[in-house]
Structure formats: structure tokens, C-alpha cells
Amino acid sequence: MNSWMGLLERNNKGLENIKIVDLHGQHLRIKDELDQAIEEVMQESHFIRGRHVGQFQENLEKYLDIRNVIPCGNGTDALQVALMALDLPKNTEVIVPTFNYVAGAEVCALLGLKPVFVEVDPKTFTVTADEIRKVLTPKTKVVIAVHLYGQCAEMEPIMELAKENHLYVIEDTAQALGADYKFPDGTTKKAGTIGHIGTTSFFPTKCLGCMGDGGAIFTGNDELAAKMRQVAFHGQVKKYQYEIIGLNSRLDTLQAAILDVKLQYIDDYIKSRNQTADFYNSKFKDHPELEIPLLPSYSTHVYHQYTIKVENRQQFSKKLEDANIPYMIYYPSPLHLERAFSYLGHKDGDFPVSEQLCKQIISLPVHTELTQEEIEYIAKVVVN
Ligand SMILES: *Cc1c(COP(=O)(O)O)cnc(C)c1O
């Protein structure tokens, strides 16, 4: 195995070409191993359901310490398969944050379920048990807790509320694979393994990314696992025997082989992004116009994004642009104000925290290939 070089050992590359993500750089470091994995898949040419899929599944089960990982086509499919396996009547209410990527709300709508938007916490950007309680009705059966940007939502209070109200909790872990949830007794569990079902995405830029699309579902419940495998496999229990309506969602062998290599480095990637985030935090924490990410006591952070809040984003982003520093806005608009969800009848002001966040948040480069020089330069421009 190649040794993975740490942040501080990297060569300086100059400051003209800072990237928001650098997948090429990330892959170059482990190119020999990736080439070998790709070569193996080509030699065997078992491109669908090849042995690497099962091998990666087992390794991810070990890493997450969960009984069942079900690889699938992408993170959106993972949510759809999970919801289909729960067999919910039409118009069942599914609570999903409005400050979020579209996937969770979208699959609810596709399946004839009702997405019920919920406000997020202004400091952690994630859903809380208190906010969920406000939108609960007798029709609510599911909560999709999204671990936005890379740290966990407060799973313990959410699971308690879910138990009282007989709700399923799906953890959308697309941005937080590898994060640890810390329980008061000192034990930890990986994000995505606390609720009834966890889902993730292996989209190239995610914490564990492949070279195309990929996703997975996790559960400790064997019955749910069997159902989800069936749903993702055309509703079959065995070939050409269709018991329920399913869909076709699978992780291909090539992506699984690539992910199996990269899984060995996931903790290094997390550590590298934490080093960058720690440096940024130390430089930004006393700045009057910036608010750094709050790290809650119950979670570690994998910094899929390093997202700060700024008073005047237009002015701030102009400053970054002038200094050739790339940035992203996740997300420019809350889902309840998007036209696709206008049928739900929301208006401006329904979720003021999320609406305000959409105007203030900005994500800075935090990828694994940043040099110390680049990080210092970014920090200097930000605080000036
Ligand atoms: C990326 C992402 C998804 C969807 O993953 P895909 O693989 O692109 O379908 C779902 N939820 C969240 C929070 C995401 O960030």
C-alpha cells in the first residue's frame, strides 16, 4: 500500500490554481492501487455484480460496524429504495429539512408521499427533535435526518422522539460518511448507523467518492435489509421471480473496486480536511463578520464542506473572486420556495432560519489536496 502523505508534507504548487475540489490530485496519490483495481475488473470483465461489489460491501460493513450494507446506484436511489421498502400508504407524511439538497424531498414526491418541510438549527444547519415535533401530525411516519456538511444531526433526541411517535428515521449520510456520533456514555456510532436506515452517496466529490455514480444503504435490521435488496433488484427474490414492484439500482463492479481502494484512505481524508478546518477556525473565530461552523459536542465533523456565515455575502464573494479563490453556495434557496414544491403552498417567511441561511452561507475550499501555502493564503484573504 502506498503511504498517504499528510497535509504538511505537500509540495507547494503556487496560488494561481486553487480548486474547490481536486479529484485528480486525490487519485494521483494512490494511482498504482487504483490502476491495479481497474485492471482487475477489466481482466475479469464481470462488470455487474462482480466480486468487488461484495468485497466493498463487506469492508464498508466493517468500517461502519453495521450488519447490512446494500450498495446501489446513487444516493438519491438509496433514499428511494429505503422509502419503498417501508411500504407507506400514499400521502404519508415524511419530514425533511428545507435547507437541504433536493434528493429526499424529491423521492417522497415521486413515490406519492408528502414531503413535510422542517426548519433547521441556525448554528448546526441540521434538523432537531424540537423542530421535528412542531411539524408532526398523525400522518407522519418517517423523518429524514440529514447530516449536512459533514456533522451529525442530534440523533439521540431524534430517535427518542421517533420512538414515542412510532416513526422511522432515515439518516441521509451523503455528506457525513465516516463521522462519529458520540453518546453521553462515551460510546460512538458511525453516522448512518443510528437510525432505522442510513443512506449515502459515492458521487465523486463526496467524502468517499467513486469515478461515476454510486450509493449505499445501511441497516442493522435484517428484515428491512432483505426488503431493500429486493426493491433495488427489480422486486425479485430470485431471478425472474417478481414479488413486488422494484427498480434497478446497483453499484457497478468498477466503482466498487475503486471505492474499496479509497475506503482504506477515508480516515486520512477526514483527518486532512479536519486539519484545514482547524486552521481556518483558528484564524476566523474572532472575526466580527464571520461565523465559523459550530461543532456540536455529540458529533465529529468530516467537513464535506467548510461552510461559514457572512453578513454581506456579495461583498465577501467578490473579495474571494478577486483573489482567485473558488467558493460554493450550498444552497442558494430553501426547498420550500422552489417551484417544484410550490404545490405544497409555502411562502416566503415560512422557514425564516433556512431562508436566512441561504443568504449567508458560503463554502470555502477544504479538499484533501490543498497545500499549507494555499490554506494560509485563503485564510489571509478571508480575514482581510
Ligand atoms: C449528494 C447528496 C444526495 C444525492 O446523492 P446522489 O448520489 O447525487 O444521488 C442526497 N442527499 C444529500 C444530502 C446529498 O448531499
The ligand as an ORCA input file, in Angstrom:
! r2SCAN-3c Opt
* xyz 0 1
  C     -25.312     14.210     -2.816
  C     -26.488     14.110     -1.942
  C     -27.547     13.244     -2.235
  C     -27.699     12.519     -3.542
  O     -26.682     11.731     -3.944
  P     -26.548     11.303     -5.489
  O     -25.561     10.204     -5.460
  O     -26.070     12.506     -6.235
  O     -27.882     10.866     -5.956
  C     -28.557     13.118     -1.309
  N     -28.559     13.824     -0.178
  C     -27.573     14.690      0.125
  C     -27.628     15.430      1.408
  C     -26.511     14.873     -0.754
  O     -25.547     15.746     -0.453
*
